[in-house]
């Protein structure tokens, strides 16, 4: 039986939205795709929809032991991961003064701790199998721009930005590149409430020079680029895909 020699790409939070778009874009570059998501039914459906022998696995990225089992399972069924897209993330909006430590930590656990655990485990597998690799973390414009109602999310994405830089330095000797993508306002479920509110959308457009929200595939294409050999001399960077938002110093 022929052995599939295509690189194995793991996309967390891959059942829908940005994660699924990343999987589509990376699959088009010839990689074997593994999707992981807390939504067991959703990730199976996404894997079937993507086709190409895609593997869909349930995993809560807020639970380090589940992440370790996820990688063990992938290695048993397919082989070592050489492309990791750390996309899984959550937000829990709320008043800063009323936010519990538990609520704050639930966001940090998924967005930052989960990203670290998956990054570390993926890198160990790449090094053990002498594989060059690419890791792309999902940051956000909120790594730099603060919103008072999502302090935990902002803190987690700022952490992802710095983790990306630190990991890129540590893993460069092993030919493992680590970068991040920072989306702005993207047409996903997280933005659904804004889409349905004309006043809220007006505020979004006032801070978006390109005057539209982005699509998940626009994020996926940048992630796929960073995961590819076309980005072979890029590491430690965060690319912001935000319609020009970070460049603004006023609203109109």
C-alpha positions as CSV (number, residue, x, y, z in Angstrom):
1,X,0.0,0.0,0.0
2,X,1.3,3.4,-1.0
3,X,2.2,5.7,1.9
4,X,0.8,9.3,1.7
5,X,3.8,11.6,1.8
6,X,1.9,14.8,1.8
7,X,2.6,17.1,4.8
8,X,0.0,16.8,7.6
9,X,-1.7,20.0,8.6
10,X,-3.7,20.3,11.8
11,X,-6.2,23.2,12.1
12,X,-7.8,23.7,15.5
13,X,-11.2,25.3,15.7
14,X,-11.6,23.9,12.2
15,X,-15.3,23.1,12.1
16,X,-16.4,26.4,10.6
17,X,-15.5,30.0,9.9
18,X,-11.8,31.1,9.7
19,X,-10.6,27.6,10.7
20,X,-12.4,25.9,7.9
21,X,-11.3,28.5,5.4
22,X,-7.7,27.9,6.5
23,X,-8.2,24.2,5.9
24,X,-9.6,24.8,2.4
25,X,-6.6,27.0,1.5
26,X,-4.0,24.7,2.9
27,X,-5.6,21.6,1.3
28,X,-5.4,23.4,-2.1
29,X,-1.6,23.5,-1.5
30,X,-1.5,19.7,-1.3
31,X,-1.5,19.0,2.5
32,X,-3.3,16.2,4.3
33,X,-5.8,18.0,6.6
34,X,-6.8,17.2,10.2
35,X,-9.5,19.3,11.7
36,X,-9.9,19.6,15.5
37,X,-12.8,21.3,17.2
38,X,-14.8,21.1,20.5
39,X,-17.9,20.6,18.3
40,X,-17.7,16.8,17.6
41,X,-20.6,16.7,15.2
42,X,-19.5,19.9,13.5
43,X,-16.0,18.8,12.9
44,X,-17.0,15.5,11.5
45,X,-19.4,17.3,9.1
46,X,-16.6,19.7,8.1
47,X,-14.2,16.9,7.5
48,X,-16.7,15.1,5.2
49,X,-17.5,18.3,3.4
50,X,-13.8,19.1,2.8
51,X,-13.2,15.6,1.5
52,X,-9.7,14.4,0.4
53,X,-9.5,11.9,3.3
54,X,-9.7,14.8,5.8
55,X,-9.7,13.6,9.4
56,X,-12.1,15.4,11.9
57,X,-11.4,15.0,15.7
58,X,-13.1,16.3,18.7
59,X,-10.9,18.2,21.2
60,X,-11.4,20.9,23.8
61,X,-8.4,23.2,23.3
62,X,-8.9,24.5,26.8
63,X,-7.9,21.1,28.2
64,X,-4.1,20.4,27.9
65,X,-4.5,16.7,28.3
66,X,-7.0,16.5,25.4
67,X,-4.5,18.4,23.2
68,X,-1.8,15.8,24.1
69,X,-4.2,13.0,23.2
70,X,-5.1,14.7,20.0
71,X,-1.5,14.7,18.7
72,X,-1.0,11.1,19.8
73,X,-4.1,10.1,17.9
74,X,-3.0,12.0,14.7
75,X,0.5,10.4,14.9
76,X,-1.1,7.0,15.3
77,X,-3.5,7.4,12.4
78,X,-1.6,9.6,10.0
79,X,1.9,10.6,11.2
80,X,3.6,13.7,12.7
81,X,2.1,17.1,12.1
82,X,4.4,19.5,10.1
83,X,1.9,22.4,9.8
84,X,-0.1,23.6,12.7
85,X,-2.7,26.4,12.6
86,X,-3.6,27.4,16.1
87,X,-7.0,28.9,15.3
88,X,-9.3,27.8,18.2
89,X,-10.4,30.7,20.2
90,X,-13.3,32.1,22.3
91,X,-14.5,35.5,23.6
92,X,-16.6,36.1,26.7
93,X,-17.7,39.8,26.7
94,X,-18.6,41.4,30.0
95,X,-18.0,44.3,32.4
96,X,-14.5,44.3,33.6
97,X,-15.5,45.0,37.2
98,X,-18.0,42.1,37.1
99,X,-15.9,39.5,35.3
100,X,-15.0,36.5,37.5
101,X,-11.5,35.0,37.6
102,X,-13.1,31.8,36.3
103,X,-14.6,33.6,33.3
104,X,-11.3,35.4,32.6
105,X,-9.3,32.2,32.8
106,X,-11.6,30.3,30.6
107,X,-10.6,32.6,27.7
108,X,-6.9,32.5,28.6
109,X,-7.0,28.7,28.8
110,X,-8.3,28.3,25.2
111,X,-6.7,31.2,23.5
112,X,-3.3,31.3,25.1
113,X,-2.6,28.2,27.1
114,X,-4.2,26.0,24.5
115,X,-2.1,27.7,21.8
116,X,1.1,27.2,23.8
117,X,0.4,23.5,24.5
118,X,-0.5,22.7,20.9
119,X,2.6,24.7,19.6
120,X,4.9,22.9,22.0
121,X,3.5,19.4,21.3
122,X,3.6,20.0,17.5
123,X,7.2,21.3,17.7
124,X,8.3,18.3,19.7
125,X,6.9,16.0,17.1
126,X,8.6,17.9,14.2
127,X,11.9,17.8,16.0
128,X,11.6,14.1,16.9
129,X,10.9,13.3,13.2
130,X,13.5,15.7,11.9
131,X,10.8,17.7,10.0
132,X,10.9,21.3,9.0
133,X,7.7,22.9,10.0
134,X,5.4,25.9,10.1
135,X,3.2,27.0,12.9
136,X,0.6,29.8,12.4
137,X,-1.1,31.2,15.5
138,X,-4.3,33.2,15.3
139,X,-3.9,36.5,17.0
140,X,-6.1,39.6,16.4
141,X,-6.0,43.3,16.0
142,X,-6.9,43.2,19.6
143,X,-3.4,42.2,20.4
144,X,-2.8,45.9,20.0
145,X,-6.2,47.5,20.2
146,X,-8.1,47.3,23.4
147,X,-11.9,46.9,23.8
148,X,-13.0,47.3,27.5
149,X,-15.7,44.6,27.3
150,X,-13.4,41.9,26.1
151,X,-10.3,42.4,28.4
152,X,-9.6,38.6,28.6
153,X,-9.7,38.3,24.8
154,X,-7.4,41.3,24.3
155,X,-5.0,39.9,27.0
156,X,-5.0,36.5,25.4
157,X,-4.3,37.8,21.9
158,X,-1.5,40.1,23.1
159,X,0.0,37.0,24.7
160,X,-0.3,35.1,21.4
161,X,1.6,37.8,19.7
162,X,4.5,37.6,22.2
163,X,4.4,33.8,22.3
164,X,4.8,33.8,18.5
165,X,7.9,35.9,18.7
166,X,9.4,33.9,21.6
167,X,8.7,30.5,20.0
168,X,10.1,31.7,16.6
169,X,13.4,32.3,18.2
170,X,13.4,29.0,20.2
171,X,12.5,26.9,17.2
172,X,14.5,28.6,14.4
173,X,17.5,26.3,14.9
174,X,15.1,23.4,14.1
175,X,13.9,25.0,10.9
176,X,10.4,25.5,12.4
177,X,8.9,28.8,11.5
178,X,6.3,30.4,13.8
179,X,4.1,33.3,12.7
180,X,0.7,34.8,13.5
181,X,-2.2,36.3,11.7
182,X,-4.2,39.1,13.2
183,X,-7.7,39.4,11.7
184,X,-9.8,42.6,12.0
185,X,-13.5,42.5,11.5
186,X,-14.3,39.2,9.7
187,X,-17.6,37.8,8.6
188,X,-17.9,35.0,11.2
189,X,-20.4,34.0,13.9
190,X,-18.4,36.1,16.3
191,X,-19.4,39.2,14.2
192,X,-23.0,38.1,13.6
193,X,-24.5,40.4,16.2
194,X,-22.6,43.4,14.7
195,X,-23.8,42.4,11.1
196,X,-27.4,42.5,12.3
197,X,-27.1,46.0,13.9
198,X,-26.8,48.9,11.4
199,X,-25.5,51.3,14.1
200,X,-22.8,48.8,15.2
201,X,-21.8,48.2,11.6
202,X,-21.6,51.9,11.0
203,X,-19.0,52.0,13.9
204,X,-17.1,49.2,12.3
205,X,-17.0,50.9,9.0
206,X,-15.8,54.1,10.6
207,X,-12.6,52.4,11.6
208,X,-12.1,50.3,8.5
209,X,-10.5,52.2,5.6
210,X,-11.4,49.5,3.0
211,X,-15.1,50.0,4.1
212,X,-16.1,46.4,4.3
213,X,-15.7,43.4,6.6
214,X,-13.3,40.7,5.6
215,X,-14.1,37.1,4.6
216,X,-12.8,34.0,6.3
217,X,-11.1,33.0,3.1
218,X,-9.1,36.2,3.1
219,X,-7.6,35.1,6.4
220,X,-7.2,31.5,5.2
221,X,-5.2,32.6,2.2
222,X,-2.7,34.5,4.4
223,X,-2.4,31.6,6.8
224,X,-1.8,29.2,3.8
225,X,0.9,31.5,2.6
226,X,2.7,31.6,5.9
227,X,2.4,27.8,6.1
228,X,4.0,27.4,2.7
229,X,7.5,27.4,1.3
230,X,6.7,30.8,-0.2
231,X,7.1,32.2,3.3
232,X,10.3,30.3,3.9
233,X,12.2,33.3,5.2
234,X,9.4,34.7,7.4
235,X,9.3,33.9,11.1
236,X,8.3,35.7,14.3
237,X,5.9,38.0,12.5
238,X,2.2,38.9,12.9
239,X,0.5,39.9,9.7
240,X,-2.6,42.0,10.3
241,X,-5.5,41.3,7.9
242,X,-7.7,44.2,9.0
243,X,-8.7,46.4,6.0
244,X,-6.3,49.0,7.2
245,X,-7.7,49.4,10.7
246,X,-4.4,49.5,12.6
247,X,-3.2,52.4,10.5
248,X,-6.0,54.7,11.6
249,X,-5.7,57.4,14.2
250,X,-9.1,58.9,13.9
251,X,-12.7,57.8,13.2
252,X,-15.1,59.6,10.8
